[in-house]
Amino acid sequence: MSSSDHGPPATERLFAAVLPPDAAVAELRTALAPLNALPGARDLRWTGPEGWHFTLAFYGDVPEGVRPELEARLERAARRTEPFALHVHGAGHFGGRALWAGAAGGLDTLRLLAERADAAARRAGLPMEEHRRYTPHLTLARSRGAADLRPFAAALAGFDGQRWEAAELTLVRSHLPVSGVPGERSRYTAVRAWPLGG
């Protein structure tokens, strides 16, 4: 029996991220509450606080055999990057598809960490999309169709959260909805985390 008779290799849907601390999550949650009263708020799929993160690099379906090499390279990337100040700041939108909160603080270091997380995957043998300039964002809501997200972004434009120290690089597993229940969200599980600066 050949190995091809056993089906495709096991994979996990993974990405690298910086996770905000609980205090920053609570603060943003409070700032978002008034947005529920805006017209069209019920038509959006809001991301739960447990899903808030600054994605550094999205890896997609990673074969089981590649993960150890990816983890070793991410650990190296974390060790080579010093901790940096960060805070949730302002908001924006990608067309009519996604509403997001931005970041301020050590953005140069955040971008460097994103580049290193991307390079780690390439060196581990993962096919990555063409490299684009990194735009740090934390996704707050998505639209099923084209929505006017400008009022939501404007309502959050002045938000300036408390500063915190980004001190870890986290590998996160994404569990896509499988039940078919309307409104079900993706779930996220932190798989490994490495301290910045080693």
Summary of the structure (lengths in Angstrom):
residues: 198
radius of gyration: 17.9
end to end distance: 45.3
largest distance: 62.5
contacts: 571
relative contact order: 0.25
helix: 32%
strand: 34%
